[in-house]
Every structure is written in structure tokens, then in C-alpha cells.
Amino acid sequence: LGLNLDTGNFLRLLDDPVEGAKKLADRVYATHIKDLKPVKGVDVREWYFFSSTPVGEGLVDNLKLAQILKDADYQGFLAVETDSLHPDYTNREHEAVEQSVRELRRITTAIG
């Protein structure tokens, strides 16, 4: 039995994605890598309080997370996912995805 590790859902449930990855890394078969930051004026209980940003612009330590997965011999993809795009990126989804891909390439190069 394996799982899809979704970095953003940890934050939305007020949990730490890095700590979650440490506990679950040996069971990860797929990932949804997203980065999130809070939206001012939105209640923390609302799902979109933490909204998607380009990887590297939010609260998720994706470098540390990728290292944990590598150390667990994860062989799958690091799939970029955006949903509920942060208001700072309204009408800029393509730019957010391109920036995320560049950041993930930087991260994978950094961890070897």
C-alpha cells in the first residue's frame, strides 16, 4: 500500500509537510509538489487560506522534502500542482508553473 504525498494538503490541515514526509517517505509512490502561502483577510479555517504559489515562493521547504524522498529511494516524479492560485498570481498560472519547474530542476540538481 502506498500513497500520493501532497505537500500543500499538509499545510491546509495545519500540519508540517516535511515532518509528514519523514514519517511517510518509505510509502510514497507519487507526489504533488505545491507551495502555498496565506491569503490576507481569509479565515485560516477556509481551504483557500493557504493558496498556491510557484514552488519556492511559499512556506513549504521543498528542498528538504526532496532530500527526504531521495534518502528513502523514491523513484517517482515530483509533479507540480497548482490549485486555488494565490491572488498575487491571478491570470499568471503559466508563469507560476514555469517558475515551479525551474525551481524543481534547481532542487533536484542540488540534491544530486
N, C-alpha and C positions, 0 to 999 in steps of 0.2 A: 504494500500500500504506500503510495507516495502523495505528494501534494504540489500545488502551484503556490509558490511564495510570492505574495503580492505586497510589496513594500508599503504602498500607500494605505492599504486597509489596516495595517498595524496602527499607523498614526491615527486613522479615523476612529479606531477603537481605543484611542489614548494609550497605546502600548508602543514599546520601542522596537522598531523593525530589526535593529542589529541584535538585540537580545533574542528576539524571535528566531532570527536566522541561526544564532548559536545553538538554540535548542532543537531546531528542525532540519538543519543543513543536510544531515545524512538521509533525509527522506524527500528532498526536493527533486522533482522531475521537470519542473518548468518554473519560469519566473515572469512576473510582470513588474518591471522596474519603472517606478514613477517617483517623482519628487513632489512634495507638497509644501505649501505654506499657508498660514491662516489668512482669512479674508476679514479685514477690519469691519466691525459692525455686525458680524454674523455670530449667532449664539453657538458656542462650542458643541452643543448637542445636535446641531444640524450637520448632515453628512457633508455638505459643501463648505463647512467652516475651513477644513483643510482642502484647498483646491490645487489642482495640478499646475506645476511649473516645469520648465525644462530641467532635466537632470543636472544637478549641480547648483541650482538656484534656490532650493528649498531646504527642508530640515533633515532629510534622510542622508545618512553618511554612506553613500553608495560605494565608495572606495572600500571602506571597512567591510561592508556587506559582501562585496565581490570577493574580497580576500577570504572571508569565512567560507563562501561557497567553493572557492578554488581549493582551500585546505581540506574540504570534505570530498574532493574529487568530483565535483559537479561537472557534468559534461554537456549540459543543455545550453540553450540560448539565454541571453539577457534581453528579453523583449521589452521594448519601450511601450509604455501605455500612458495615454493621457485621457482623462475624463474630467468633467467639471473644471474646465480650464480656468485658472485664476484670472480675475478681471484685468490684471496687468498685461495679459496676453490675449485679450479679446481680438478676434479676427487675425490672430497670428499663430494659428495652430501649426502650419507648415514650418514656420521659423522655430517654434518650440520643439518640434520633432527633430529637425535638423540639428539644433543645438544639443539635444539629448543624445543623438547618435554620436556626435563629435565627442561629447563628454564620456560616453561609454567606451569609445575607442581609446581615449586617454587613460581611462581607468584600467582597461584590460592590458594596455601596454605597460602601465605602471606596476601591475601585479605579475606580469610575465605570463 
